[in-house]
Amino acid sequence: MTIKITALRTEIVRLPLPKPILSATLEIRSADAVLVFLDTDAGVTGEGLCFAINGARLEVLRDMVRCFEPLLLGLDPTLAASFYKRAWADVGFFGHAGMSIASLAGVDAALWDLRGRAAGLNVSRLIGAAATTVQIYASGGLWLSSSIDELQLEAADFLARGFRAMKMRVGARPIAWNIERVRAVRAVIGPDIKLMADANQSLTVPEAIRLGRALEEYSLAWFEEPVPYWNHAGEAEIAAALDTPIASGETEHTSRGMLTMLQMKSADVLMPDLQRMGGPTEFIRAGHLAAAFDVPLSSHLFTEMSLSLLAAAPNAYILEHMPWFEPIYTERIELDAEGRALVPERPGWGFSFDQDAVRRHAG
């Protein structure tokens, strides 16, 4: 039976963090979101979201999402590629980056969820799953704002919750300051737990090489975004100079941006962001490109949706677990005994918005 999209609805939710956190570039107080709902004449609704840190320009993002409604009304969701083709052309005047692509991501995510729900399949199975579990790392802690004692307590808590990999932040501080913090975390988790370090684009190329070399004795799984994201030549220089893998890609836009990074050998691990890709359609394309270059694939934020996408990628490496959107979901990410994320068999993304929670957080 053919179904048709009858409405696009949006809700703004305000999601303050338990306490402000400090990255190398900004203080993060909230991860406020535009929720996207696509209703159909069959009573099936698809769900997606896009977001803005600290709520900046969130209303503009919502209005951009709503601009896609004329392209969606009456659409058979199984013809979603026809929507994406028209939407890509529709936003071309403003460019395929920034707000245009972020808003498209929320709609595209809802379309993929809708197709999965209508078919009774998880998105991973809809694409063609490669795995039923995905390696995962804890990312919701170990910030620059944490003291060494707090770092060690947070690392121990991640272990107690079943994580077997985690990420901490480093920054444009003296090398000895960064080393002391990495050493303190490694002392708690031992040699067998994966530990990543994220510089949040805060370093110069020479600084990144010096810090990266100093950190090599701590066996980092990767050194993430050491320099501003647009400096792909600099990332490639750092990657060539260090034994530690360089992870990057979360701030670049669309699969075209990923292709440039792959061609320039800017990253040993590619980590596309679902929002900056423009949604799952371009995320999947980015994954295929990475596979063609024999580069492993990770993810950035959007844990509840990225899980299914990585489960369908043969070159998937590891999923970022960031709990920012957990307050509005009914279900939670589950780990197995080996600390891997279980891919749900529930249809669509396998994670649904909790309508009571959405009302509580309505903004």
N, C-alpha and C positions, 0 to 999 in steps of 0.2 A: 504494500500500500504506500503510495506517495504521500508524504506529508509536506506541509508548507509552513514557512515562518510567518507568524502573524504580528509579532511585536518585538521591539527591542526595548528593554527596560534597564535602568541604571539605578544604583543606590550608592551614596557616599558613606563610607564608614571611617571613623577615627580610631586609630589603633595606637594609643600611647605605649611606649616601652615601659617596663617596670621601673627603670631608671635611665637617664640619658647615658649614651655610650659615646666614646671618643675614638674615631678612626684617625688616620694620619691627615685627613683633609677636612673633616667637619664633625660637629656634634650632632648625633642623631637622637631625636626625642620621640619621634613617632614614624610609623609606616602606614600612612593613610591611603585608602584605596577607593577606586571606582569599581564596584561590582557590576558585571554585565550579565543580563539574562536574555536569552532568546526563546520566546514562546512559540508554540506551534499549534496547528489546528488538531493535532492528535493528543494534546495534553502533555507532551514531553517538553521539558525546558532544559536548555543548555546553559551552563554557568562558566564564566571566566572573570578575570580581573586584571587591572593595571593599577599602578600605584605611584605615589610621590612621597619622597622623604620629607618629613616635617610638614606635610600638607601643602607644600609650595605649588601654586598653580593647579591645584587639584580640580577646581571648578572648570578651568580651561580644558583639562584632560577629559572631564566628563562631557563637555560640549563637543569635543572632537570625536569621542565615541559615538555620540548621538548623530553626528553628521553621516555616519554610515547607514543609518536606518533605511533611506530610500533604496539602497543597493541590496537590502536584505529582505524587504517585505515581499512575500510570495515566493521566496527562493526555496527550492527543494534542497535540503541540507546535503544530499549526496552530490550536489553540483557545486560544492563549496569552492572548488578551484576556480570556477567561473566568477564567483564573488571576489576572490583574492586578486584575480587578474584585473577586474574592473576597479577594485579599491586601490591597487598599486598605481594604476593610471590616474585615478581620481586625486591622489595626494601628491602626484608628481611635481606639480607647480611649487609646492612647499618643500620638496625634497624627501628622500627616503631615509630620514633620521629624525631624532628628537620626538616632538609631540605627535607628529603624523604617524610614526611607526609605533610609538608606545600605545596610542589609542587603538590602532589596528590590531595590536597584539591581544588586547582584551577581547575584542570581537572574535578574532580567529580562535582564541582559546575556547570561547563559548561554543563556536561552531564545531570544533573537534569533540567537545564534551557532548554536544547534542547528537552528533552522528554515533558516538559510542553508545549513548543511552538508547537511541532508537534501535540500534542493532543488538543491544544486550551484551556488548563487549567492552572490556576495558580498552582504553586507547592503545595500550601496548599490543594487545591482540588484534585490534583494528588495523594497525600498521603491519604487524607480523612480529611477534615477540622473539627476542633472542635469549631472554633469561626471565626467571621468576623472582630473582632477588638481585639487588644492586648494592655494591659497596657504598658506604655512606660515611660522611665525616661531620662532626659537630662544629658549627660555626657561630653559634649564638653566645659567645663568651670570649674570654682571653683577649680583651680589648686593651688599648693603650691606657685607658682610664683605670685599669685594675692594678693594684699594688702587687708586689711579688707574692705576698701571702694570699691575696685574693686569686691570683693566677693559679697557684697550687691547689687551692680549694676547688676552684672551678674545674680544673683538669681532673681532679679526683672524682668530682661529681659526674663528669662525662663518662669516666670509666665505670662508675657504679650504675649508670643508666644503660650500659651495654655498648657504648661506642668504642670502636677500635681504631679510630682516626679522629683528629681534631685540628683546628686551625687557630693560630694566634696572630696578633698583629705586631709588626715592627715599624720603625719610622725613622725620620730624619733626626736622630739623636746620636750621641757618641756611640761608637761601635761597642764599647765596653758595657754601656747601658743596655743595648739590645742583647748582647751575649748573656748578660746576667739573667735576663728574663727567659730567654730560650733555655738556658741551662737549668733554671729552676723548674720549668715545665717538664723537660726531659727527665729530670731526676724523679718526678712523681710518676710519670707514665711508663718509664723503662724504655728499653731499646726496640721493642717489637711493635709498639703502637705508632701508626703513621702520624707525623707532625708536619703541618704546613705552616708557612709564614707569609703574611700578606703585608706589603709595604704601602698599599693603597696609593700608588703612583707618586710617592713623596720624595723620591731620590733622583739624583743625577746618574748618568751612566757610570762615571768613575766611582761614585759613592756606592752604587749597587754592586759593582764588581768587588770592591773592598769588603763590604758587609757580607756579600754572598760567600766569598772565600773564607771569611772568619767563621761563618756558620756551618761550613761543610762538615766539620767534625761532629755535628749534631744530627747528621743523616736526615735532613729534611726531605719529605716527599716532594715538595716543590717550594719555590720562591715566587710569590705571586705579585703581578703588576708592580715591578720595582720602579718603573719610570712612567711619566705621563703616557696614557694609552695610545696617543697618536704617534708616538715616537717608535714606530715599528723597527726602524733601522737600529735604534738604541737597544730595543729588546733583543734583536738578533745578535748584537754585539755581546750583550750580557750572556745570552744563552750559549754562545760559542766559547765564552771565557770560563764558564762554571761547569762543574760536574753536576751540581744540583739542577734538576729540571726547572724550567721557567714555565709558569702557568699564566695565561692571559686570554683576553677576548671578551670579558664581561662588559666592557664599556664601548666596544665597537658595535656598529650597526649592520644588520642583515648579513646574509651569507656572502654577499660581495665583499664586505669588510673582512670576513673570516678567510676568504680566498686570498686577499692581499697578504694577510698575516702568514698564511701557509706558504705562499710563494716566497716570502721574505725570511722564512724560518724564524719568525718572531716568538714562537711558543713551542715548547715540548709537549705541553698539555693545552688543548683548546677548551675554553670554558665560555661558550655563548650564553648570553642572558636572554631568557624567553621574551622579555619585554623589548629589549633593544634589537632582537631579531625581527620583531614584527609578528610574533606569535609562533605556534608550533610548526606551521608550514615552512617558514624559513629556518627554524631551528633544525628540522629534519634535513633540509638541504645542507646546512652547515655541517651536520654530522656526517653526511655522505662525502662532502668535500674532505673533511678530516680523515675519513677512512681511506680515501684515495691517496692521501699523503702519508698514510700509516701513522697518524697522530691520534693519541687517545683523547677521548671526549669526556668532559666533566660538565657541570652546570653552575648557574649562579642564581641564588634565591629561588622563589617559586617551587619549593620542595614538592608540594603536593601534586603539581602538574609535571615537573621535570622528571619525577620518578618513572612515570610511564614512558616518557620519551627516551630516557636512557635505557630502559628495559628492552626497547626495540632497536637499540644501536649495538651492532656487534663490536664496535670499538669503544664502548662505554667503559670509563675508568671508575669514576666515583661521583656520588651525588652530594651536593651541599645541603646540609640540614640547617635551615634558618627558621626559628619558630615565630617569626613576626606575624604570620597570618593565621596561626593556629587558633586564636580566640574566636574566629568566625567560622571555623570548620566543625562539623559534627564528629568526624573521624580523626584519628591521629596516625602518624607514621609508626609502624611496628618494626622491631628488629628481631632477627632470629638469634640463635645461640652464638653465632659467629660474628655478630654485630653488623649484619647486612640488612638492608631495608627490604621488607616483603612487598612485592608488587601486588596490590589488591586485585581480586577477581571481580570486584564491583564494576558496573558499566560506567562508561565515560572516564573521567579522571579517577573515579573511585573515591573521591572526596567531595562532599556536598556542603554547601553553606548551611549553617545552623540559623534558621530564620529568627529564633528568639535572640541569639547573639547578634545578628545583624541589626535587629531593632534596638538592642542595648547600645550598640556602637554607632548608630546612625548619626550622621553629621550633616 
